[in-house]
Amino acid sequence: MNHLLDTIVEIFHYLRQYKARTFMTLFGIIWGTVSIIVLLAFGVGVKHSMSKNMHGMGESIAILWPGRTSMPFKGFGRDRYTHLNEEDADLLRREIPEIRRISPEYSTWQVALRVGEQVNKPNISGIIPEYADMRNIQCMPGGRWINDLDMKERKRVVFLGDELKKYLFGEKTEAVGQYVYVGDSPFLVIGVLVHKTQPSSYSARDQDRAFIPASTFQSMFGNRYINNIVYQISHPLLSETIQNKVYEVLGKQKQFDPKDKQALGIWDTTEMDKFMYYFTLGFNLFMGLIGVMTLTVGGIGLANIMYVIVQERTSEIGIRRSIGAKRHHIMTQFLLESFIIIAVGAVAGFILAFLIIQGVAALPFEEYVGDPTLNGQVAFITTFILGLVGLVAGYFPARKAAQLSVIECLRY
């Protein structure tokens, strides 16, 4: 232990003795460390931003619409319309266990919502309670989502999107506990949507919609058929398998060929997950490659400096060898020296990168480039690359030092 401490003290003595050279070597390591951390952190930020935007509509969900047959089947002609009802959603729930959640959905644009003189015709959806978990719908404090009792008793309650609430009640007025007229019927506002990022939708953004119990919608408007079914799958890799099962189950129920993809329309959002995975993977690999190249340049500079140090300390190496130092002692010392330089540069680089990331995160650019994040994965990758660079940059000079002839060293 004392020998190791003496070696470390001696190494720092040499580093202080050649300040300019040490600074130039450290600068390359620091700059490379900052580059790889910041670039990878931006890659993580972009991934999180894309995921947040994409999953505003829901995670691993698919929307199923009725369609029109495009081929004859068992004596039935083509061009037949398929219709969906609530029982079809229950059937899919029973027959396909890979579906985690499912909800029928009624929808209309024909009925006005009114509060005093404020009138709007939003999309009004009739759904069941588990719809919220699929669609990432969260309620502001003080309110609630539609529950089973609302469904059972066909209560006239409504959940409002945050922008629709602002239009009807204003920003400062509390909406929960107030009444809105849906057509000519008063509905109690039970909750307001927490604002969320949602760049895509299949009817209207949730912020502009009104949600009521499906049982209330059916009894009030008398719809025989639902507009669509929303379901959530257990894993994105099962997407294609579940789609085929949906066609098989409903094909048997509705009497159409399961191979007829026109009979039903399915928008599977997990396809976006796959695209995002491969896009962010390529983006991070590109960013990481740039950082690795920058750090490699710093490693080359470190290797050159270590070769110079070996050359300058040839006589010292000869003296140590002549009084009993083994080859592995010499090699360990020079390897340790290179790792200490890497460690000092890495610590400084981590601190500087952290400050840069915090500074960028404070700027209003999150909407465009995401929020750069220094997480455990980025730190591990950076540390691994730094260790690899330190090993490679220090090994060959240390090996050269260990293989020097004692007589040649003393003569030098």
Helices and strands as residue ranges (DSSP letters): H 2-17, H 19-54, E 61-66, H 86-95, E 99-108, E 113-115, E 118-120, E 123-127, H 131-135, H 148-153, E 157-160, H 162-169, E 179-182, E 185-192, G 206-208, E 209-213, H 214-221, E 228-233, G 236-238, H 239-254, E 264-268, H 270-312, H 314-322, H 327-361, H 366-369, H 376-402, H 406-411
